[in-house]
């Protein structure tokens, strides 16, 4: 197994679940009282979701994020302790409050409206790159740093110098500046984006075109396409894949990192590229079948059934 450092947000997730009233609610209308079915408290954020996936798989999982000494921060630390994730490098010094997401979830349609305050996770610039010498990870899994390209390059360049491999799942703020983002690809071993995001970075319309252009920059590229599956290549083999299983979707929170971290969890354990894609899809399917960004995360020892995947 590997030692994997996840860098990204740590949030308290509060799910407000209802099957009728939420769909008719218009924020900004005259104040009114709405009765809801239930409230679910959870912990998420891209950094946490990835760290949970790696820990469940049996890897040495370490998380770097920023939280505050408040109730939400305590919830984050409890989850990390429960999952056996090393929280030694969590920055607890922020005074801006631990990040919180309130997810208004329609239990009938699975549609959601997410209200997020990143709080302390909105800035991870306090990360000391010399800590990489202490952590000594084999891999970094980096999610969005809220458009902080300076910190991203600082971390990535240090990792490259230390022969640490990097998988990168950029966020909205990084994707709004494609030239800056592409300049970071020289440090990256694995990139994962969806079809729309890929189209904002490289030329092309079809998945195969987008993938081919991304592979010019990064050895392993994965482009997802929602219910249509996606495409992936390691410059040796290219696979077009569908979804793992048609399940009742309850909540799509964390689906992207469930796929990305699921892939790396399997791949870093020495599993073949093709098998890692299948596990990633299975993990994402399991996560969206439950409420919570990491509640359905798989352990890696499950028996998986065949799924649509073709070498092209």
N, C-alpha and C positions, 0 to 999 in steps of 0.2 A: 504494500500500500504506500501511498504518497503523503507528503506533508503539504497541505494546501492552505494558503492565506487568502481569505475573501476580504475584499475592500469595498464598502458600500454602505448604504443606509441601514439603520436599525430603528424601527418604528413600532409604536403601539398601534395596533389595528382595532378599530371598533366597528363591528358590522351591525347596522340597523336593518333588520330583516322584516319584510312584510310582503304580502301577496296581492295587495290591491291599492291601498292608499298611496304608496310611494310613486306609483306610475302616474298618478293624477296630480302629484304635488308640483307646484310651480314656485320655486324659491323666488321671493320678491313680491308674491301676492300678499294680500292682507293677512295678518297673522291668524293662524288657526291651529287647533289642536288635532293631532293625528295619533290614533292608536296603532301601535305596531305589534307584530307577533312576538319578536324576541330581539335581544341584543347579545352579540357574541364578542367576547374580548379575546384578542389574539396578538401575536407578535409577528411582524413581517419586516419588509424592506429588502432590497436586493441583496445586501450583504448578509443579512440573517438567513434569508431563504437559501442562498448558496451554501453557507456554512452548515446548515442543517442537512442539506443533501449530502455533503461530503462526510459529515460525521456518521450519518446513518449507514453510509456505504463502508465504513470501517477505516476511513482515512484519518490522519491526524489533522483535525480541522481547527484553524485559528481565524479569528475575526478581528479586523480593525474597523471601528466605526467611532462615532462620537455621540455620547448621550449626556444627560444631566442627572444629578442626584435627586430624582423625583420619582413619583409612583410609576410612571411609564418606563423610566430607566431601570427601576427595580424589576419590572416585568420582563424587560429584555434580558437582564442578567440571570433571572430565574430560568428562562428558557435555555439560555446558553449552558447553564449548569446542568439542567436536566438532560440535554442532548450530548453532554460531554465535549463541548466546544471550548477551546482555550480563549478566555476573555482577558488575559493578562495585558493585552495591548489596546484595550478599549480606552478611549479618552473620556474620562468622566468629569472634566473640568469646565465644560460649557455652562454658561448661565442662561442660555437662550431656551432651555427646555428640551426634553427629548421629543423627537419628531412623533407626530400623531396623524393617522389617517382615519377619517370617518367615512365608511363605505355604506351608501344607501343601496341596499340590495333587494331587488324584486325577486321573490322566491319562485314566482311563476315563470318569468321570462329569463331570469339570470342577468338581466340588465342592471348596470350599476352606475352610480354617480359617486365619484371619490373626491372628498375634500381633504387636502393634505397640507399640513404644516411641517416642513422638513426639520424645523428646529435645529438642534445641534448637528444633525446629519447633513444640513445644507452646506456645511463647510468642513472638509476633512483636511484642510491645509496644515493642521498641526502634526500630521504623520511625519515621524522622524525616519528618514530613509535608512539611517544607520541601524534601525531596528531589524531590517532585513538580515543583517549579519547575526542577530540574536535568534531570530525566528528560523532562519535557514529553510525556507520553503522550497519545494520542488516546483510548485506552480503558484501563480497568482491568478485569482479570478476577480476581475475588476468590473464592477457595474458603474453606473453613472456617478460622476463626481460633480454633477450640477454645472457642467461647463467650465470647470477649473482646469484648463489645459496646462497651466504652469505646474500644478501639483501632479497631474497625470504624467507629464514628461519627466518630472523629477523622479517619480516612483519607477516608471518604466525603464528609464535609462540606467538607474541603479540596478534594477532586476536583470537587465541584459548583461551588465558588467559582471554580475554574480552568477551568470548562467542559469537564471530562474526563468522558466517558461511562463508565458502570459496568455490567458484567454480573456477577451474583452467583449463586454456587452454594453455598448454605448447607449446613452439616454438621449432624450429630446434636446437638451441644451448642447450636447456635443454634436448632434446631427444637424443643428442649425448653422454650424460652421464647418462645412465639409472639407475645405482645404486644410484647416488646422487638424481636423480629425484624421484625414488621410496621411498627414505627415507623421502621425503617431504609429501608423501601421508597420513601420520598419522595426518596431520593437515587439510586435504581436505575433504569436504563433497560431492562435485560433480566434477568428472573429465570428460573431453571430449577430445577425440583423434580420428584420423581416423584409418582405418584398418591397414595400413602400420606402423603407429606410435605405435599402440597397439602391433603389432608383434615385435617391437624392445624393448618392455618393459617386456612382459610376454610370456610364452610358448603358442603355439597354432597356428592353421592355419585358422580354421573356426571362424566366428564371435562369435558364442556361446561359444567356448572355450576361446577366448580372453576376452570376457565379464566376464565370470565366474572367471577367474584369477584376473582381475582388481577389481571385487567385493570383493575379499579377502582383498583388501587394502582400498577401498573407498565405502561408502554406496551407492552412486548413480554413475553409470558408463554409459557413452554413447560412442559408437563406430560408427562412420559414415563410409559410403562406397560409396561416390560419387553418381552416378546415380542409384546405387543399393539400396540406402536408408541407412539403418543401424540397430542397435540393442541397446537397453537400458534396464537397470534394476535398481530398488531401493531395491533389496534383497527381495522384497515381490512379485512384479510382473515384468515380463520380456516381452518386446514388440519387435517384428521384424517389421520394417516399410519400406515402399518404399518412393519415392519422392512425394511431395504434388501434383504437377501438371507438365505436360510436356509442358514447355514454351520455347519460343525462347530465348536462353541465349545470353545476350549482353556483360556481363562482370562478371567474377567470383571473382573479387577483394572483399575481405571481406566476402565471403560466409561462411567460418568456424565460424567466430564470429557472423554472422547473425543467424546461427543456435544456437550456444551456448548461446549468450545473449538473443535470442528469447525464448529459453527454460527457462532461469532464470527469465526473465521478467514476464512470465506467472506463473511460479511455485512460485515465491516470492509473487505474488498477491493472493496466496491461491488456485490456480487452481489445479485440479487433475494431477497426474503424466502423465497419458495418454494424456490428453488435452494439456499439456505443450509440449509434443513431437510433436503433430500435429501442434501447433502454431509455434514451432521452424522450422519445415519443411516448413510451409507456408511462414514464414518470410525470410528464405533463398531463397526460390523460387522467392519471390517478389524482393529481393535485386539483384539477378543475372539477372533479366529481365530489369534492368536499368544500365546505366553507372554511376559508383560511388559506393564506399564501403558501404554507408548508405543512398543513395538517395531513395531506395525503402523500407526502414524500415517501418513495419506495426505499428499501434497504439494499437492493442489489442482488439479493439471493432468491428473488421470486422466479418462478417458472413462467416465462413469457410465451405467449402463443404467436404464431406467424402474423405478419402484418404486410400491407402492400409496400414493397421496396424493390427497386429494380436498378441494376447496374447499367449505366448508359455510356 
